[in-house]
């Protein structure tokens, strides 16, 4: 899995950036929100195109890629450290179905949520 890499300064640079700081706070505080690039650009008080470009330049991921990876990191933690079902984790992170969550999880984590849970 490719992770959200704070070591290269991207995450720290995003948090230090006056426009992106509010976006990072919003994503981390409300990962289940139905975020769009437009909505995140408004949080950043930037145009959609300027926001998308700046986010990608600083973090190396698009805003939606970052959001999905953040959700999968939260999900992986809960799969290991809680008794929550896969479906409750999926819904709590903004997915409308366990199936769509499982597909996203497998794409990012290279295994199914249940497989991840069993292997950990």
N, CA, C and O of each residue as an XYZ file, in Angstrom:
480
protein
N       0.847     -1.189      0.000
C       0.000      0.000      0.000
C       0.877      1.232      0.000
O       1.875      1.305      0.717
N       0.500      2.176     -0.795
C       1.163      3.446     -0.688
C       0.458      4.208      0.412
O      -0.771      4.221      0.486
N       1.229      4.830      1.248
C       0.654      5.477      2.423
C       0.665      6.987      2.277
O       1.234      7.542      1.337
N       0.026      7.627      3.227
C       0.100      9.079      3.313
C       1.443      9.361      3.963
O       1.619      9.134      5.160
N       2.379      9.850      3.186
C       3.759      9.946      3.623
C       4.069     11.308      4.223
O       4.176     12.306      3.510
N       4.210     11.334      5.535
C       4.558     12.579      6.213
C       6.063     12.819      6.177
O       6.513     13.944      6.395
N       6.842     11.785      5.907
C       8.298     11.905      5.961
C       8.853     12.864      4.920
O       9.886     13.491      5.154
N       8.188     12.991      3.770
C       8.715     13.863      2.728
C       8.320     15.320      2.924
O       8.636     16.167      2.089
N       7.636     15.613      4.012
C       7.261     16.985      4.283
C       5.941     17.387      3.684
O       5.431     18.460      4.007
N       5.353     16.560      2.811
C       4.101     16.904      2.164
C       2.986     17.172      3.153
O       2.332     18.213      3.093
N       2.768     16.243      4.056
C       1.699     16.404      5.043
C       1.979     17.615      5.920
O       1.087     18.426      6.167
N       3.208     17.738      6.388
C       3.570     18.882      7.225
C       3.438     20.190      6.453
O       2.987     21.196      7.002
N       3.824     20.177      5.206
C       3.683     21.377      4.373
C       2.215     21.732      4.179
O       1.852     22.909      4.184
N       1.368     20.715      4.008
C      -0.067     20.971      3.839
C      -0.666     21.566      5.104
O      -1.472     22.494      5.036
N      -0.279     21.040      6.250
C      -0.796     21.552      7.521
C      -0.287     22.972      7.767
O      -0.994     23.797      8.346
N       0.936     23.254      7.325
C       1.509     24.586      7.518
C       0.956     25.613      6.523
O       1.045     26.817      6.761
N       0.394     25.145      5.426
C      -0.161     26.039      4.411
C      -1.480     26.626      4.911
O      -2.363     25.886      5.345
N      -1.615     27.937      4.854
C      -2.803     28.580      5.438
C      -4.099     28.144      4.764
O      -5.135     28.075      5.425
N      -4.069     27.853      3.479
C      -5.284     27.409      2.790
C      -5.548     25.920      2.990
O      -6.689     25.512      3.206
N      -4.509     25.123      2.918
C      -4.697     23.681      3.011
C      -4.892     23.200      4.444
O      -5.453     22.127      4.662
N      -4.443     23.967      5.409
C      -4.611     23.579      6.809
C      -6.074     23.344      7.136
O      -6.413     22.353      7.782
N      -6.934     24.231      6.704
C      -8.354     24.085      7.001
C      -8.938     22.855      6.300
O      -9.832     22.199      6.834
N      -8.437     22.549      5.119
C      -8.895     21.364      4.391
C      -8.456     20.099      5.112
O      -9.247     19.172      5.284
N      -7.203     20.060      5.532
C      -6.708     18.883      6.250
C      -7.504     18.681      7.537
O      -7.862     17.553      7.876
N      -7.777     19.758      8.244
C      -8.572     19.668      9.469
C      -9.973     19.138      9.175
O     -10.488     18.292      9.907
N     -10.580     19.630      8.119
C     -11.941     19.203      7.761
C     -11.980     17.723      7.373
O     -12.853     16.984      7.828
N     -11.052     17.298      6.550
C     -11.000     15.889      6.130
C     -10.786     14.985      7.341
O     -11.449     13.958      7.481
N      -9.872     15.367      8.199
C      -9.560     14.522      9.356
C     -10.676     14.530     10.389
O     -10.898     13.526     11.066
N     -11.372     15.636     10.518
C     -12.466     15.726     11.491
C     -13.737     15.055     10.982
O     -14.524     14.534     11.772
N     -13.939     15.065      9.666
C     -15.180     14.544      9.088
C     -14.898     13.632      7.893
O     -15.273     13.958      6.767
N     -14.247     12.502      8.125
C     -13.904     11.638      6.991
C     -15.118     11.044      6.281
O     -15.015     10.661      5.115
N     -16.255     10.959      6.949
C     -17.451     10.392      6.329
C     -18.236     11.401      5.497
O     -19.173     11.030      4.791
N     -17.864     12.653      5.576
C     -18.558     13.700      4.800
C     -18.461     13.362      3.313
O     -17.476     12.775      2.864
N     -19.475     13.731      2.566
C     -19.466     13.524      1.110
C     -18.655     14.642      0.455
O     -19.212     15.492     -0.240
N     -17.372     14.639      0.672
C     -16.509     15.688      0.157
C     -16.428     15.621     -1.358
O     -16.424     14.543     -1.953
N     -16.364     16.778     -1.959
C     -16.059     16.920     -3.380
C     -14.883     17.879     -3.471
O     -14.567     18.576     -2.507
N     -14.243     17.914     -4.618
C     -13.151     18.867     -4.809
C     -13.692     20.288     -4.670
O     -13.031     21.148     -4.089
N     -14.878     20.536     -5.194
C     -15.482     21.870     -5.069
C     -15.678     22.255     -3.607
O     -15.341     23.370     -3.207
N     -16.219     21.342     -2.812
C     -16.462     21.635     -1.393
C     -15.151     21.876     -0.653
O     -15.061     22.782      0.175
N     -14.148     21.078     -0.945
C     -12.848     21.259     -0.284
C     -12.185     22.561     -0.730
O     -11.520     23.224      0.066
N     -12.361     22.924     -1.987
C     -11.820     24.193     -2.482
C     -12.469     25.366     -1.745
O     -11.799     26.348     -1.426
N     -13.770     25.263     -1.476
C     -14.450     26.321     -0.709
C     -13.897     26.392      0.709
O     -13.716     27.485      1.244
N     -13.624     25.238      1.327
C     -13.027     25.225      2.668
C     -11.669     25.927      2.632
O     -11.310     26.655      3.558
N     -10.922     25.698      1.550
C      -9.595     26.315      1.389
C      -9.680     27.774      0.955
O      -8.673     28.481      0.941
N     -10.876     28.221      0.602
C     -11.068     29.578      0.097
C     -10.237     29.816     -1.169
O      -9.575     30.842     -1.325
N     -10.301     28.825     -2.064
C      -9.553     28.874     -3.315
C     -10.468     28.445     -4.452
O     -11.511     27.832     -4.223
N     -10.075     28.768     -5.672
C     -10.809     28.239     -6.820
C     -10.556     26.734     -6.889
O      -9.562     26.235     -6.362
N     -11.462     26.028     -7.541
C     -11.343     24.573     -7.646
C     -10.032     24.169     -8.304
O      -9.328     23.289     -7.807
N      -9.704     24.810     -9.420
C      -8.497     24.422    -10.157
C      -7.226     24.772     -9.392
O      -6.286     23.978     -9.359
N      -7.188     25.947     -8.780
C      -5.999     26.328     -7.999
C      -5.831     25.412     -6.788
O      -4.713     25.020     -6.452
N      -6.934     25.077     -6.140
C      -6.881     24.178     -4.989
C      -6.380     22.794     -5.398
O      -5.475     22.249     -4.765
N      -6.964     22.227     -6.448
C      -6.588     20.879     -6.885
C      -5.105     20.819     -7.247
O      -4.413     19.860     -6.906
N      -4.632     21.838     -7.932
C      -3.223     21.888     -8.327
C      -2.320     22.009     -7.101
O      -1.336     21.279     -6.983
N      -2.644     22.914     -6.198
C      -1.815     23.125     -5.005
C      -1.797     21.877     -4.129
O      -0.738     21.482     -3.642
N      -2.942     21.258     -3.922
C      -3.025     20.049     -3.103
C      -2.127     18.962     -3.687
O      -1.340     18.345     -2.968
N      -2.247     18.733     -4.979
C      -1.440     17.700     -5.659
C       0.044     18.032     -5.594
O       0.862     17.137     -5.384
N       0.409     19.297     -5.769
C       1.816     19.700     -5.706
C       2.401     19.451     -4.320
O       3.533     18.984     -4.201
N       1.647     19.756     -3.286
C       2.166     19.645     -1.919
C       2.110     18.219     -1.394
O       3.058     17.754     -0.761
N       1.010     17.521     -1.650
C       0.844     16.186     -1.077
C       1.164     15.043     -2.028
O       1.358     13.910     -1.589
N       1.222     15.324     -3.317
C       1.514     14.263     -4.272
C       0.323     13.361     -4.563
O       0.466     12.343     -5.241
N      -0.840     13.721     -4.062
C      -2.080     12.993     -4.285
C      -3.165     14.001     -4.613
O      -3.082     15.162     -4.211
N      -4.172     13.568     -5.335
C      -5.326     14.443     -5.520
C      -6.084     14.500     -4.195
O      -5.893     13.634     -3.340
N      -6.930     15.493     -4.014
C      -7.711     15.546     -2.774
C      -8.539     14.281     -2.532
O      -8.634     13.813     -1.398
N      -9.135     13.729     -3.581
C      -9.954     12.527     -3.417
C      -9.095     11.305     -3.103
O      -9.505     10.449     -2.319
N      -7.908     11.213     -3.704
C      -6.995     10.112     -3.363
C      -6.606     10.191     -1.892
O      -6.582      9.179     -1.193
N      -6.305     11.395     -1.432
C      -5.944     11.576     -0.033
C      -7.094     11.162      0.877
O      -6.890     10.442      1.854
N      -8.296     11.618      0.556
C      -9.462     11.294      1.371
C      -9.677      9.788      1.439
O      -9.915      9.252      2.521
N      -9.601      9.105      0.326
C      -9.793      7.649      0.306
C      -8.711      6.955      1.131
O      -9.010      6.045      1.904
N      -7.471      7.373      0.974
C      -6.386      6.757      1.748
C      -6.564      7.016      3.247
O      -6.303      6.132      4.064
N      -7.002      8.213      3.606
C      -7.254      8.517      5.016
C      -8.357      7.602      5.558
O      -8.227      7.041      6.645
N      -9.429      7.458      4.802
C     -10.511      6.569      5.212
C     -10.022      5.131      5.380
O     -10.423      4.450      6.324
N      -9.168      4.668      4.484
C      -8.670      3.289      4.568
C      -7.739      3.101      5.769
O      -7.724      2.035      6.384
N      -6.968      4.130      6.097
C      -6.136      4.043      7.306
C      -7.007      3.959      8.555
O      -6.720      3.183      9.466
N      -8.070      4.758      8.597
C      -9.004      4.687      9.725
C      -9.677      3.320      9.775
O      -9.818      2.726     10.844
N     -10.088      2.829      8.614
C     -10.746      1.522      8.545
C      -9.809      0.407      8.992
O     -10.212     -0.480      9.744
N      -8.572      0.448      8.536
C      -7.633     -0.616      8.911
C      -7.401     -0.635     10.413
O      -7.283     -1.706     11.009
N      -7.334      0.532     11.026
C      -7.177      0.603     12.478
C      -8.388     -0.019     13.174
O      -8.241     -0.799     14.115
N      -9.572      0.329     12.706
C     -10.783     -0.208     13.336
C     -10.945     -1.701     13.085
O     -11.448     -2.416     13.952
N     -10.533     -2.182     11.925
C     -10.621     -3.616     11.651
C      -9.761     -4.416     12.619
O     -10.115     -5.532     12.999
N      -8.646     -3.850     13.012
C      -7.729     -4.539     13.921
C      -8.095     -4.308     15.382
O      -8.008     -5.228     16.196
N      -8.502     -3.098     15.716
C      -8.634     -2.709     17.127
C     -10.059     -2.569     17.646
O     -10.262     -2.076     18.755
N     -11.039     -2.990     16.870
C     -12.408     -2.910     17.366
C     -13.163     -4.172     16.973
O     -12.683     -4.977     16.175
N     -14.316     -4.328     17.530
C     -15.185     -5.459     17.188
C     -16.240     -5.032     16.170
O     -17.186     -5.776     15.915
N     -16.088     -3.845     15.586
C     -17.055     -3.326     14.619
C     -17.097     -4.205     13.372
O     -16.073     -4.724     12.927
N     -18.270     -4.361     12.828
C     -18.425     -5.133     11.592
C     -17.902     -4.316     10.410
O     -17.781     -3.093     10.482
N     -17.602     -5.013      9.341
C     -17.145     -4.339      8.128
C     -18.210     -3.355      7.648
O     -17.884     -2.244      7.230
N     -19.465     -3.752      7.707
C     -20.518     -2.848      7.229
C     -20.638     -1.607      8.107
O     -20.853     -0.516      7.579
N     -20.509     -1.732      9.416
C     -20.596     -0.533     10.266
C     -19.406      0.390     10.037
O     -19.555      1.611     10.080
N     -18.233     -0.174      9.795
C     -17.058      0.645      9.482
C     -17.284      1.362      8.151
O     -17.008      2.555      8.022
N     -17.784      0.630      7.179
C     -18.045      1.222      5.857
C     -18.994      2.406      5.962
O     -18.706      3.481      5.437
N     -20.113      2.219      6.629
C     -21.103      3.290      6.737
C     -20.565      4.468      7.546
O     -20.860      5.621      7.235
N     -19.780      4.182      8.578
C     -19.245      5.269      9.410
C     -18.212      6.112      8.670
O     -17.918      7.235      9.078
N     -17.666      5.577      7.589
C     -16.675      6.310      6.802
C     -17.253      6.881      5.514
O     -16.516      7.323      4.633
N     -18.579      6.867      5.414
C     -19.222      7.535      4.296
C     -19.551      6.671      3.096
O     -19.999      7.191      2.073
N     -19.343      5.380      3.190
C     -19.678      4.498      2.077
C     -21.138      4.084      2.182
O     -21.642      3.821      3.273
N     -21.805      4.030      1.051
C     -23.223      3.686      1.030
C     -23.465      2.190      1.055
O     -24.577      1.743      1.335
N     -22.435      1.413      0.765
C     -22.584     -0.039      0.804
C     -21.272     -0.683      1.246
O     -20.187     -0.131      1.066
N     -21.412     -1.846      1.820
C     -20.232     -2.613      2.207
C     -19.433     -2.997      0.973
O     -18.204     -3.056      1.012
N     -20.132     -3.256     -0.116
C     -19.484     -3.649     -1.359
C     -18.573     -2.542     -1.906
O     -17.434     -2.809     -2.287
N     -19.073     -1.307     -1.944
C     -18.240     -0.210     -2.462
C     -17.046      0.040     -1.540
O     -15.944      0.334     -2.005
N     -17.273     -0.078     -0.237
C     -16.175      0.062      0.714
C     -15.131     -1.043      0.497
O     -13.932     -0.769      0.438
N     -15.598     -2.288      0.379
C     -14.673     -3.416      0.208
C     -13.848     -3.279     -1.060
O     -12.663     -3.611     -1.076
N     -14.476     -2.787     -2.127
C     -13.754     -2.572     -3.386
C     -12.659     -1.522     -3.202
O     -11.526     -1.721     -3.640
N     -12.993     -0.413     -2.559
C     -12.002      0.641     -2.313
C     -10.895      0.139     -1.385
O      -9.715      0.401     -1.619
N     -11.278     -0.576     -0.342
C     -10.295     -1.090      0.613
C      -9.311     -2.026     -0.097
O      -8.099     -1.921      0.093
N      -9.834     -2.927     -0.903
C      -8.969     -3.877     -1.609
C      -8.035     -3.160     -2.581
O      -6.873     -3.542     -2.721
N      -8.541     -2.118     -3.256
C      -7.708     -1.358     -4.193
C      -6.539     -0.685     -3.464
O      -5.423     -0.656     -3.981
N      -6.789     -0.150     -2.276
C      -5.746      0.575     -1.536
C      -4.871     -0.361     -0.706
O      -3.650     -0.209     -0.670
N      -5.495     -1.322     -0.045
C      -4.781     -2.177      0.912
C      -4.340     -3.518      0.325
O      -3.662     -4.287      1.006
N      -4.706     -3.812     -0.907
C      -4.331     -5.034     -1.614
C      -4.920     -6.312     -1.016
O      -4.441     -7.408     -1.307
N      -5.929     -6.182     -0.203
C      -6.676     -7.335      0.285
C      -8.030     -6.878      0.796
O      -8.245     -5.695      1.058
N      -8.931     -7.827      0.933
C     -10.274     -7.485      1.392
C     -10.236     -7.065      2.858
O      -9.289     -7.395      3.571
N     -11.264     -6.334      3.316
C     -11.303     -5.965      4.732
C     -11.258     -7.184      5.650
O     -10.539     -7.182      6.650
N     -12.013     -8.212      5.320
C     -12.011     -9.414      6.176
C     -10.662    -10.129      6.130
O     -10.188    -10.639      7.145
N     -10.054    -10.164      4.959
C      -8.719    -10.746      4.836
C      -7.703     -9.959      5.663
O      -6.845    -10.538      6.329
N      -7.812     -8.654      5.609
C      -6.924     -7.787      6.410
C      -7.114     -8.044      7.888
O      -6.150     -8.145      8.646
N      -8.369     -8.148      8.287
C      -8.712     -8.375      9.696
C      -8.149     -9.718     10.162
O      -7.590     -9.812     11.255
N      -8.296    -10.750      9.340
C      -7.782    -12.089      9.700
C      -6.263    -12.123      9.763
O      -5.695    -12.809     10.613
N      -5.605    -11.398      8.881
C      -4.145    -11.463      8.812
C      -3.448    -10.618      9.875
O      -2.238    -10.730     10.075
N      -4.216     -9.779     10.548
C      -3.587     -8.881     11.537
C      -3.678     -9.412     12.938
O      -3.196     -8.772     13.873
